Amino acid sequence: MELYTSMTKLRMLTNVRRSRVLPRRGEVVVPIGQEVNPVHVVARATDVASYQILRAANLLSVPAKDLDEYLLVKEGDSLKRGTPLMRKPGLFGRAKVYRSPVEGVLLQVRDGCLVMERSGGLIELRAMMSGKVTSIMPGRGVVLETVATQIEGIWDSGKEGFGRLRILTESNDQELDPDQIGSAGHGSIIVAGKISLLESLEALEEYGIRGLIVGGLPSQLYHKANTFPFPIIVTDGIGKQVMAEPIFELLQQSEGRQASILSSSEKPRRQKSEIVIPLPTTHNMDQLKSAQITLTVGSQVRVWRMADDAAMGRVARVYVQPRRTKVGALLPGADVEFSNGKVQFIPFRNLDLFG
């Protein structure tokens, strides 16, 4: 009997396939078989003018009536992507600058919001990862394929990026110290066990990083994360979680290599956010790992809603028939053995298989 649970892909050597799709119909500009790198344009489309509303007062955590004190632009100003919109002084002399996510015009400042008209223009869809074009979706995009290390995330900030991996914490449960970033962080994708301070994100922006991979992100930062210009991917959850040790160890083994942070998407098929770290083509293809998609004795699992952060263990026994939990519910599940030797029955719905 095959027993299924949620699964997070965590693979050191696997064949990764990823769709790259335009937001509207356009033109694919690469042929099947083309080798591409992250900056390679694979498709283009013509964009149309649209409107975007930025809840500026909420981002700054100030009353709507006080927004004018922080604005760097006025109604009618032309905007480029990255134009400074607002500036708010911070701790230790640092100031947070919020930049325009679009190119266009600031139409109106009203009720704590900025109403922007986005100009039409050319949309260029980049590969964002190294690989080969294996198929084409006419007018929409391509499917890329590469041999890589693959790690799926829980959440992302909606942006994508690539760069060399740099580990900034010594362990999976260590907090990022802004003073450890330094100029070496410029142009890198930073890895940290956890982050709990807004000042840490602001420092990362100041040093010009290309992306952030973090185990956990507190809810107060979750609401501000997508305002930063670099992509953020969370591997273990919103809250006090730290990075699962197997994920941290796999990233440690890949330090110094080029990695891509790819955002989740719904079309043409559901794609989770993920970290893809392409491997040299000299790797033996016979060593590729096949995915484990069913729960069996010995499977490595992550346990959701445990008292301990990022509770990891291995399946010791699988129950075909439902068992009664401590709270009296009758549920199917498995015994999981943790690193301290403790064995506990966990319902399937609380298990996440690392496959």
N, C-alpha and C positions, 0 to 999 in steps of 0.2 A: 504493500500500500504506500503510495507516494503522498507525503504530507508537506503542504506548502505554507510558507509564511512570507512576510515582507523580506526583500533582499536588497542589500547594498553591494554594488560591484566593488571589489577590492582585489585587483589582479596585478601581479608584478610583470607578467609577460603574456600579453593577449592581443588578439586582433580586434582593433577598435574601428567601428563604422559610425560615422557622424554625418547627419544631413546638415547642409548649409542652405537656407531658404530665404529668398527675398520677401519683404513684407507685402509687395504687390507684384503683379506680373511684369516681367522685363525680359532680359536677354542673358543667356549663359554664354560666357566668353572663353571657356576652356574646353578642350576635347577630352573624351574618355582616354585614360592612360596618362594624362598630364601629371607630372610630379609638381607639387606646390609647396610653398612655405607659408607661414602665418600671414604675411603681408600681401600675398598674392590675391589679386581681385579675380573672383570666379564668376561673378554675375553682376549685372547693372540694371537699374530701373529708373524711371523718371518719377520723382516725388511730386506731390501736389501740396498747395498751401493748406495749413490747418492751424488749429489753436491749441495752446497748452496753458494750463493754469497751475501756478506754483503757489502752494500755501506757505507763503513766506514767513508770516508771523509765527506759525506753528513750528517751522524749522528753527527759527531763532529763539523760540520759547519766550516771546514778548507779547504784550497786548497789541491788538491790531492798530489801535490809535497811535502807538509809538513807532510803528514800522518806518516812517519817514526818516527817523534819526539814524537808521542803519543803511538806507538805500544809497547806492553809488550811481544809480541811473534815474532817469525821469521819463515820464510818459512821452512817447514819440521817438525815443532814442533807438537807433539801429543796434542790433545785437549780433555778435559773432558767437559761435559755439566756444564757450570758455570765457566770455566777457564777464568781468566781476559785476555782480548784481547787488550784493550786500556784504557788509563787513561788521563783525561783532567782536569787540575786545574779549580776550580770554585770559586764563591764568598764566603766570610766568612771562608776561609780555607777548604771548602768542595771540594772534587774532585769527578768527575763522572767517574765511572769505568764501561766499557762495557764488558759483559761476553759472552762467546761462547754459542750459542743456541743449539749446537750439540756436539756429541762425534765423534772424527775422527782426521783428519790431516789438518793443514794449508798448502795448496798446493802452493798458489801464492799470492803475493801482487802486484796488477796491477791497474793503472789508478784510484787510490783512493778506490779500492775494495779489499776485502779479499775473496779468493776462497778457500772454505773448502770442503774436502771430508768427508761425513758422513759415519761412519762405520755401517755395518749391525749389527743387534742384535735382541733382543726380545722386542716386543712392548707389554706392559701391559696396558690394558684399565681399568681404575678405575671407580667406580660408580659415584664419585664426589658429591653424595647426598645420604641422608638416604632414604630408601624406600623398596619396595618389587618388585621382578622380576615377572612381569605379563605375559610376552611373550618373546619368543626367536626367533631371526633371525639366523638360522643355518649358522655357519661360519662367521657371521658378527657382531652380538651384541645382545643387550637385550633392552626391554622396561621396565622402572622402573615406579612405581606409589607410590605416597605419598599424604597425606593430608597436605597442606602447605599454607603459604602466598606466593603469586606469583606476581612478578613485571617484566614486560618486559622492556628491554632497547632499546635505539636507535642505539647504536654502542658499540663494545667491541674490546679489543686489541688482541684477538685471543688466550688468555690464560684462564685457569680455576682455581678455587681455592675454599677453604672453610675455615671458621673460625667464631669466635664470633663477632657479630656486635658491633661496637663502634662509636657513633655519636660524631664528633669533631666540629661541628658548631651549634650554638644555633638556627639558622633559616635556611630556605630553600634558602635564597639569600646571605648568609654570605660566605665570602672568607675564605679558610683554612689558618690558621696561623701556619707555621712550628714549632714555639716555643711551640705550644699547644700539639704536638704529644706525646712526652715523651716516656719512656720505656714501658708504658702500651699499646702502639700501637703494640708491638711485638706480632706476631701471631694472630692479629685481622684483620677483614675486616672493613676498615675505611669508614665512610659516611661523605660527605661534600657537602654544597650547590653548591660551584663552586671552581675552581682552575685556576689561571692565570699565575703562576710562575713555571718555570722549577725547581727552587730551592725547591719548595714544594714537587714535585715528588721525587727529589733526597733525601730529608729528610725522606720521607716515606720509601724509599728503605733502607736508613741507619738504620732505626729503625726496619726493618725486618717485615713489615706488610704482610698479606696474600692476600690482595685484596683492591681495591678502588672502591667505588660507588660515582659518582659525577654527578651533574646536567648538567653542561656544561664544555666543554674543548675548549680553543681557538685553532685556526687552527695551530699556531706555535708549540703547544704541541702535537697536533693530530699526526703529522708526526714522533714524537719521542716516543710516548706512548708505542708502541709495543716493544721497546728496553728494557723496564723495566721488571724485573723478575716476578713481581706480576701482576695478571689480573686487568684490568681497564674496568668498564662498565659505559657508559654515558646514563643517563635516558632521557635527554631532547634535546640534540643536540650539534653539533660542532659550537662554536662561543661564544657569550656572554650570552647564556641562563643560567638561574639558575634552580634549581630543582623545579619541580611542587610541590606545597604545599601538595596535597593529597599523593604524593609519599613520601615526607619527613615525613609526619605525620605517615604513615604506617610503615616506617623504625624506627621511634622513638618508636612506640609501640612494636617493635620487638627487641629493644636494649638488648644485652646480650645473645640472642639466637644464635644458630649455623645457619649460612647461607651459601649457595653455589652460586658462580658466574659461570654460564654456558655460553659458547661461542656459537655464531650463527653457523649454519651448513647448508649444502645444501642436504646431503644424509643421509638416504634414502628418507627423506622428509625435506622440508624447516623448520628449527627450528630457532626461533629468540633468540637473547641473552636474558638471564633472570636471575633474582635473585629468588632463591627458599629457603624458610625458613620453614623447616618441623615443624609441630605442634605435641604436645604430642598425643599419641594414645587414650587418655582419652576423647578427644573431641567428642561431639555428632555428628555422621555422618548426622543426619537429618538437621543440621545447615549449611550444605554445600551450597554455593551460586552458582546458575546457571548463566552462562554468559549472559550478555545483548549484543546482536550482531546487533541490529537494533537501529536506531536513533529515539527517541520519545521525547515528551515534558517532561522535567525534567531530561533528560540524562546529565551526567557530561561530558564535552568535553574540550579538549585543542585546542587552536586556533593557527595554524601555520602562520608564516610571519606577526605577529602583531608588532606594534611599541613597545609594552611592552613585556618584557621577560616572558616566561611561562604563557601566558594569559589563565586563566581558567574561565569557566563559565558554565551555565546550559541552555539547550535549552528551549526557551520560546514559539516558534512556528515553525512548520515545513511546508514548502511550497511545494506542489505537483508540481505546475507549476513553470517554471523558472522565476526569477525576474531580473531586470536590476540593475547592481552594479553601484557604483559611477563612475567607469571608462567607463561605457556604455556597458559592456559585459552582455549578457543574460544567466544567470546560475541558476541551481537549488541550493537551500540552506535552511538555517534556521536562525531565529532570536535567538541570544545568549545574555543572560543577565549576565553581569559581576558583580563582588563583589561591585563595586562602584555604582551599580544601572543602569548603561548605558546599553542600548539594541542596538545591531548592527546586521545587516544582514550579514551572512558569507556563502560563497559558500561551498558546501559539500566537495569539494576537499581540502579545507583549514581547515577541522575539523578532529580531532582525538578523537574517542570515548573511554572513559575509561570503559572497560567492564569486 
